[in-house]
């Protein structure tokens, strides 16, 4: 009897995990991307009174999920471009735009409040400055010192292609 109960409980747990994963995996990439922006907004909102902790939490979140963010953005574009019918393509692109930008726009006041708190907190400002300088160095190393200063989209693609060869 115990063995049967254990198997039944194990089966229910496994089924619940599969069901939960299926729900997460079935979301469109623009929906997942909007959810990531919502999560970052939540971090900012929860840390307005503790901006240094908030900057660190946002940094940790992006450290764990920036690849997901950029991937989901790329997946959104690919998903839309696979739609052959122009009217459906354009409608889906507008839907993705609205979903993503509604998420960002709904958090605008929170971001303003959070970044004002960061500006008014010496520790948070320092943490943000150090992170910004580090990111700038990374981008300069990846793309070259002059590339970011004179980012010219028509030549950027050519420069990137040359650097990746």
N, C-alpha and C positions, 0 to 999 in steps of 0.2 A: 504494500500500500504506500509506504514512504517513497519507494522508488518511482511509482506511478505519479505521485504528487510532485516529486522532484522533476520528473520529465515534463509534466504539465506546466509547472511554473517556469522551467527553462524554456519551453516552447513559447509560452506567452511573452516572456521577456525578449526572446529572439524575434518573435513576430512584431512586438512593439518597436524594437530597434529598427527593423526593416521598414516598418510603416513610417516611422519618424524620418528615416533617411530618405525614403521615397518622396516624402513631402518636401524635404529640403532640396533634393536633387531635381524635383520636377519644376521648380521655379525657373522662370526665364532669367537670363543673365542681367537684364536691366532691373528686374525686381530684386535680385540678389545685390546688385550694386547700390540701389536705393536703400536697401536694408543696411548696407555697410555705412552709408552716409548717415542714416538714422542712428546707428550705433555710435559713430563719432560724435554726433550731436548730443547724444545721451551722456557720453563721457564729459563733454564740455559743460553741459548743463549741471551735472552732478559735482563739478569741480570749480564752479565760479568762486566759491569762497575759499578754495584751496588750489589756486592756479598753478603752483609749481607741481603739485601732485597731478593735476590735470594734464599739463604739458607732458609729463613723464608717461602718464597712462595713454595719451594719444600717440606718443612716440612708440610705445610698446605695441599698441594696437596696429599702427602702420607697419612696424617691423614684422609683425606676424601676418599682416593681411594686404600689404601693398601689392604683392604679386596677384592676389585674388582680385583686387580693385582693377588693376590694369588688365588682367585677363578677362574679367567680366565686361569691361568696356570693349575690348577687342571682340569678345564673343557676341556682344550686342550688335556690333557693326556687322560681323559675319552672318549672324542670324537674319538681320534685315536684308543684307545683300543677296541672300539665297532666295528671297521672295521674288518670283518672276513677274508677277502682275504689278505694273507700275503703281496703280492706285492702292493696292494692298501694301506694297512696299512703303509708299509714302505715309499711309495711315499708320503702319506699324512703327515707322521712324518717329512720327509725331507722338505716338503713344509712349515710346521709350524716352523721348525727350521730356515729355510731361512728367513721367514717373520719376525720372532722375532729378530734374530741376525742381519739381514740387518738393521733393525730399530736401534738397539744398535750401530752397527758398523758405520752407517752413521753419528752418533753423536759423535764419539770418539774424534775428534779434538775439538769440542765444550766443551765436558766434561773436557778435559785436560786444555783448556783455562779457563774454569769456576773455576776449582779447584785450578789452579795457582792463580787466582784472590782472591779466598777464603783464600789461604795460605798467601797472601800478604796484607790482610785486617784484622787488629786485631779484629774488631767487628765480622766479618764473621767467623774468626777462632774460636773465643770464642763461638759464637752461635753454630757452628758445634761441638765443643768439648763438650759443655753442652748436646746437643742432643745425641751425641754418648755415653756419660757416662750414660745418662738416659736410652737409648735403651739397653745398656749393663746390667744395673741393672734389667730392665724388663726381659731380656732373662735369667739372672742368677736366678731370682726369679721363672720364669716359669720352667726352666730346671735344676736348682741346680748349685751351684758355681763351682763344679768340672766337671760337664757335658760338659761345653763349652771349658774348658781348655784341656781336653783330649777327644775331640769328636771322638769317634770310632764308625763308622757306624754300624758294626755288633752288638755292644752292645747298641747303641743309641736307636734302636727300642724297645729292651727289657726294658731299663730304662724308656723310655717314657710310655710304656704300664704299668709298675709298678706304675708310678707316677699318671697315670690317673685312676687307680682302686680305 
